[in-house]
């Protein structure tokens, strides 16, 4: 994988991971994720970002 492409992909992963703390706003305890539909949606969004980041890093590792 070329350096500019690698840099772009790692930058995209970093941007996605940096959004995660914003999704924790208003969450005081783990049970807050399950207390409301909005909490479940936040947990789902955080998990999806982590999964996508992991898959992107795995693709980078393969090349």
Backbone as numpy.savetxt, mean C-alpha at the origin, in Angstrom:
# Nx Ny Nz CAx CAy CAz Cx Cy Cz
16.47 -5.17 -16.08 15.62 -4.01 -16.08 16.52 -2.77 -16.08
16.19 -1.82 -16.93 17.02 -0.62 -17.02 16.87 0.25 -15.77
17.89 1.02 -15.49 17.87 1.86 -14.29 16.71 2.85 -14.25
16.39 3.56 -15.36 15.25 4.49 -15.30 13.93 3.77 -15.03
13.76 2.60 -15.63 12.53 1.84 -15.40 12.46 1.36 -13.96
13.57 0.89 -13.44 13.62 0.45 -12.05 13.32 1.60 -11.11
13.90 2.74 -11.39 13.66 3.93 -10.57 12.19 4.33 -10.60
11.58 4.28 -11.78 10.16 4.61 -11.91 9.29 3.65 -11.11
9.57 2.37 -11.24 8.77 1.37 -10.52 8.93 1.49 -9.01
10.15 1.67 -8.56 10.37 1.84 -7.12 9.73 3.13 -6.62
9.75 4.16 -7.44 9.09 5.42 -7.07 7.59 5.24 -6.93
6.99 4.48 -7.84 5.55 4.22 -7.77 5.20 3.42 -6.52
6.03 2.43 -6.19 5.81 1.64 -4.98 5.92 2.54 -3.75
6.93 3.38 -3.72 7.12 4.29 -2.59 5.94 5.25 -2.45
5.47 5.80 -3.56 4.32 6.71 -3.51 3.10 6.01 -2.92
2.86 4.79 -3.34 1.72 4.03 -2.82 1.87 3.77 -1.33
3.05 3.36 -0.92 3.27 3.06 0.50 3.18 4.31 1.37
3.57 5.44 0.83 3.50 6.69 1.61 2.07 7.16 1.84
1.12 6.66 1.08 -0.29 7.01 1.29 -0.92 6.23 2.44
-0.31 5.14 2.84 -0.89 4.30 3.88 -1.11 5.05 5.19
-0.15 5.80 5.71 -0.41 6.50 6.98 -1.64 7.40 6.95
-1.93 8.01 5.79 -3.12 8.85 5.67 -4.39 8.04 5.87
-4.36 6.80 5.47 -5.55 5.94 5.60 -5.79 5.52 7.05
-4.79 5.70 7.89 -4.94 5.38 9.31 -5.55 6.53 10.11
-5.77 7.70 9.48 -6.35 8.82 10.21 -7.68 8.41 10.83
-7.84 8.68 12.10 -9.08 8.35 12.80 -9.11 6.95 13.38
-8.11 6.15 13.09 -8.05 4.79 13.63 -7.24 4.84 14.92
-7.88 4.53 16.03 -7.22 4.56 17.33 -6.87 3.16 17.84
-7.64 2.18 17.42 -7.44 0.80 17.87 -7.79 -0.14 16.72
-7.25 -1.35 16.75 -7.56 -2.30 15.68 -9.05 -2.53 15.48
-9.81 -2.46 16.56 -11.26 -2.69 16.44 -11.94 -1.59 15.63
-11.31 -0.43 15.49 -11.89 0.65 14.69 -12.05 0.24 13.23
-11.21 -0.66 12.77 -11.34 -1.14 11.40 -12.62 -1.94 11.20
-13.09 -2.58 12.24 -14.26 -3.45 12.12 -15.54 -2.81 12.62
-15.44 -1.64 13.26 -16.60 -1.02 13.89 -17.57 -0.42 12.87
-17.07 0.02 11.74 -17.93 0.65 10.73 -17.55 0.17 9.34
-18.46 0.42 8.41 -18.17 0.08 7.01 -16.97 0.89 6.51
-16.87 2.14 6.93 -15.74 2.97 6.52 -14.43 2.40 7.05
-14.45 1.86 8.26 -13.24 1.24 8.81 -12.82 0.02 8.01
-13.80 -0.79 7.64 -13.51 -1.97 6.83 -12.96 -1.55 5.47
-13.55 -0.49 4.90 -13.06 0.01 3.61 -11.61 0.51 3.71
-11.29 1.17 4.83 -9.91 1.63 5.03 -8.95 0.45 5.14
-9.35 -0.55 5.91 -8.50 -1.73 6.06 -8.29 -2.41 4.70
-9.36 -2.50 3.94 -9.29 -3.11 2.61 -8.34 -2.32 1.71
-8.43 -1.01 1.75 -7.57 -0.17 0.91 -6.11 -0.32 1.31
-5.83 -0.36 2.61 -4.46 -0.53 3.08 -3.91 -1.88 2.63
-4.71 -2.91 2.78 -4.27 -4.26 2.37 -4.01 -4.33 0.88
-4.86 -3.69 0.09 -4.67 -3.72 -1.36 -3.38 -3.02 -1.77
-3.05 -1.91 -1.10 -1.79 -1.22 -1.40 -0.61 -2.11 -1.05
-0.67 -2.76 0.11 0.43 -3.64 0.53 0.59 -4.82 -0.43
-0.52 -5.39 -0.87 -0.46 -6.51 -1.81 0.14 -6.04 -3.14
-0.32 -4.91 -3.65 0.19 -4.39 -4.92 1.67 -4.06 -4.82
2.09 -3.49 -3.70 3.51 -3.17 -3.52 4.34 -4.45 -3.49
3.86 -5.46 -2.81 4.56 -6.73 -2.75 4.68 -7.37 -4.12
3.60 -7.32 -4.90 3.64 -7.88 -6.25 4.60 -7.10 -7.15
4.61 -5.79 -7.01 5.53 -4.97 -7.81 6.98 -5.28 -7.47
7.27 -5.42 -6.19 8.63 -5.76 -5.78 9.01 -7.16 -6.25
8.06 -8.07 -6.25 8.33 -9.42 -6.74 8.65 -9.40 -8.23
7.92 -8.59 -9.00 8.20 -8.46 -10.44 9.58 -7.87 -10.67
9.94 -6.88 -9.87 11.27 -6.27 -9.99 12.34 -7.32 -9.70
12.11 -8.12 -8.68 13.08 -9.14 -8.29 13.27 -10.19 -9.38
12.22 -10.49 -10.12 12.30 -11.50 -11.19 13.12 -11.03 -12.38
13.19 -9.72 -12.57 13.87 -9.19 -13.77 15.26 -8.84 -13.49
